[in-house]
């Protein structure tokens, strides 16, 4: 904020007399009351304004100094600055537009800046938000114009019953800037009025691509959740914490086969068909979201043990009773100062991996909690504790993988292949007594859903170009090296064709050609072949350096490899940020009120531009 826009408490008073030692006598601009104080001690002025404000709120505006103070004009710079800050706050925090008309919010504004004139909901929605959105759109377009390539994620969300509720399609773009900074931008949030929306959405997406200058630049399309599998961010079966939604729908659909439902959705012209059609319309075969597939593996594995939900339900009852009856200071010894695991509230937002942390802490402090509560009927038996302890140990690597790829930062698919290898090794070395069915179910689901990426050229290339892995994970380094060479050569050819189709640059002749004509020209250094670049890159030891920092530093040494790295690292391992926005909107707003606000929320992901 500029120094000229700062507000002092003395701005609301006229100085009548100034004496020694900083003593002043002033007159309130609103009511004419004279106040004596020092310039350095303003408590008398603050008290006068607070008393006046309180009287004004009780219905005596003639006695209210704050209310009577002259308001800013709408064109006043400070008025505009505060209004813009409110609009940005609402977008970033996903708050409803109606917030600006809430009494408590307006009281807070009056206390902080009495001269600010609160704007109406319609003005914020029709003027401020579109204006801010235009600025963000312009910045996004400029950034994408300079990007060499990008990847797109598609994430669907529906409220209410499938096909009857409000639906939205989020189109998110991921790209890497010229100085190797990963960026994410939500390009659009399209309302879906019905299930037969493929053709209309394709037309709209084509317009989005042209508007944001990504036509011909899309490297991969990552398909997020469809309605048939949108509960991949599920909760542990039966572990219903206080304040959260029950798992009735989860249990009701537990016996259904996901592939059959996905096929039915596709035949009905639903969301799965939309994902595939959009992917191919962009000239790029869509790939599954790794984080989503990982969640489905865990869910299928847990369903292999019917007894598990009964034990988890009992553990949840014990947890709910503990958090409701035990003083927070005692719970702080187990769950932290807030009385909950990792400081997270026991709400419906919790996914299986966050709930698993709660179960772990409960088991670690079970004796302490049982002594504090004193309810023998709620205590877990030794067999139940053994089951939950084995479950926590079995799922710990899955939890670690989920936490790694589901953060707010852009995480590339270079982590996917090592995660699958690590999970495979963990399952093969684990011997279960209580969770034998879960162990078998996890291994089967992992092979069925994720084993194919171990030989997928895209995942092999992304992992090999990640400096922390290279080919250290490979059991057949020579085979994967040849696969990598073939993939890099393919991307180089595609890039060369795109460059040749562009107009040649207008080269200006050197102004000093005649002056320095006596100097012999240096022989042009021969560029390294792809094989030489790759050999030199793999000869270096793996490093923990961030991939973006590494390739920014090594782009000159390995120009071809860095060109491919800038493509493959745009592919995200998760669509978590967009999914979180959908869940927040669905929770904070009623479904019937989401539709007029979709243009507002579509810009909340521009945090990286």
Protein Blocks (a to p, Z undefined) as FASTA:
>chain_A
ZZklpccfklmpccfbdceehiacdddfklopacdddfklcklmmmmmmmmmmmmmnopa
klpmklmpccddfklmklmmmmmmmmmmmmmnopafklmmpfklmmmmmmmmmmbccddf
klmmmmmmmmmmmmmmmmmmmmmmmpmbdcdddddddehjehkaccddddddddddfkop
acdddfbdcddfbfblmlmmmmmmmmmmmmnopghkambdcddddfklmmmmccdehiac
ehiacfklmmmmmmpcfklmmmmmmmnopaklmmmmmmmmnopacdddfklmmmmmmmmm
mmmpmklmmmmmmmmmmmmmmmmmmcfklmmmmnojnopahhiacdfkbcfklmmmmmmm
mmmmmmmmmmmnopaklpccfklmmmmmmmmmmmmmmmmmmmmmmcmbdcdfklmmmmmm
mmmmmmmmpccfklmmmmmmmmmmmmmmmmmmmmgmklmmmmmmpmklmmmmpcblmlmm
mmmmmmmmmmmmmmmmmmmmpccddddddfklmmmmmpccddddddddfklmmmmmmmpc
cdfbdfklmmmmmmmmmmmlmmmmmmmmmpcfbfklmmmmmmmmmmmpcfklmmmmmmmm
mmmmmmmZZ
